[in-house]
Amino acid sequence: MSYDQIRDYIDKLSSNSDSRIDTSVVRSNQVSSRSHDQLAGLQVADALASSIFYAVNLDEYRNNETCYAEAFLSRFYRHQDKIWQYGLKDWPVAISTLTKACPHLAAVADWK
C-alpha cells in the first residue's frame, strides 16, 4: 500500500460517522516515512511487532516464543477487558478459529 493510499484510507475513515478515529491524533497529512533510527518510538514499535510475530509463528523447530509479547501485554489497548479485536487484530480469521488449525496459538488466544 502506498503512502497516498494510506492517506486516502485515513481520510475515508475520518469522514465515516461510524468511525472512532480521533482526527486530532490521526491526520492523513502527517503520514510519512521515517527510518527506525530517527525515532525511538519506531524502535519500540518494531520490537512489539517482532514479539507478536514470534509469538504466533512457528520457528524452524516448530516452536513459538510468547514471553516477549507477554512482557508488553499490560500496554495493549483493551475494550471491555478484551484485547482481541481491539489491541490486537486477528484478521482475516478469528483467533478462536485459528487455534483449531494451529494448536500452538492456544496460549496466545488466552491473552487478556
C-alpha positions in Angstrom: 0.0 0.0 0.0 1.4 3.4 -1.0 1.5 6.4 1.3 -1.1 8.1 -0.9 -3.4 5.1 -0.4 -2.9 5.2 3.3 -3.7 8.9 3.4 -6.8 8.3 1.3 -7.9 5.5 3.6 -7.4 7.6 6.7 -9.5 10.4 5.1 -12.2 7.9 4.2 -12.3 6.5 7.7 -12.3 10.1 9.2 -15.3 11.1 7.1 -17.3 8.0 8.2 -19.6 8.8 11.0 -19.3 5.2 12.4 -15.5 5.6 12.7 -13.9 6.1 16.1 -10.7 7.6 14.7 -9.7 10.7 16.7 -8.8 13.1 13.9 -7.0 15.3 16.4 -4.4 12.5 16.7 -4.6 10.7 13.4 -4.1 13.1 10.5 -3.6 12.0 6.9 -1.5 15.0 6.1 1.1 13.8 8.6 1.6 10.3 7.2 5.3 10.0 6.2 8.2 7.6 6.2 11.0 7.6 8.8 13.9 5.3 9.4 13.7 3.5 12.7 17.0 5.1 13.9 15.4 8.5 13.5 12.6 8.0 16.0 12.8 6.0 19.3 9.1 5.2 19.1 9.7 3.3 15.9 12.2 1.1 17.6 9.6 0.3 20.3 7.0 -0.4 17.5 9.5 -2.7 15.7 10.2 -4.6 19.0 6.5 -5.0 19.7 5.7 -6.2 16.1 8.6 -8.7 16.3 7.4 -10.0 19.6 3.9 -10.6 18.2 5.4 -12.3 15.1 7.4 -14.7 17.1 4.5 -15.4 19.4 2.2 -16.5 16.6 4.6 -18.0 14.1 6.5 -21.3 14.5 10.3 -21.3 14.0 12.2 -23.9 12.1 11.9 -26.3 15.1 8.1 -25.8 15.3 8.3 -23.6 18.4 6.8 -20.2 19.1 8.0 -17.8 21.7 5.4 -15.8 23.6 7.4 -14.4 26.5 8.5 -11.2 24.7 4.9 -10.3 23.6 3.7 -11.2 27.1 6.1 -8.6 28.5 4.2 -6.0 26.6 0.6 -7.2 27.3 -0.1 -4.7 30.0 0.4 -1.9 27.5 -2.1 -3.2 24.9 -5.3 -1.4 24.3 -8.4 -3.1 25.7 -12.1 -2.5 25.4 -14.4 -4.1 28.0 -11.4 -6.2 29.1 -10.9 -7.7 25.6 -7.5 -7.4 23.8 -8.5 -9.3 20.7 -10.2 -7.2 18.1 -9.1 -4.1 20.0 -5.4 -4.1 21.0 -4.7 -6.9 18.6 -6.5 -7.6 15.4 -6.9 -11.3 14.4 -7.7 -10.6 10.8 -8.7 -12.2 8.4 -9.6 -15.2 10.6 -10.6 -15.0 14.3 -8.0 -16.3 16.7 -10.6 -18.8 18.0 -10.8 -20.3 14.6 -7.1 -20.3 14.1 -6.4 -22.3 17.3 -8.3 -25.2 15.9 -5.9 -25.5 13.0 -2.8 -24.2 14.9 -2.8 -25.5 18.4 0.4 -23.6 19.3 -1.8 -20.4 19.3 -3.9 -21.6 22.3 -1.7 -19.7 24.8 -1.9 -16.5 22.6 -5.6 -16.8 22.3 -6.0 -16.7 26.1 -4.2 -13.3 26.4 -6.3 -10.8 28.3 
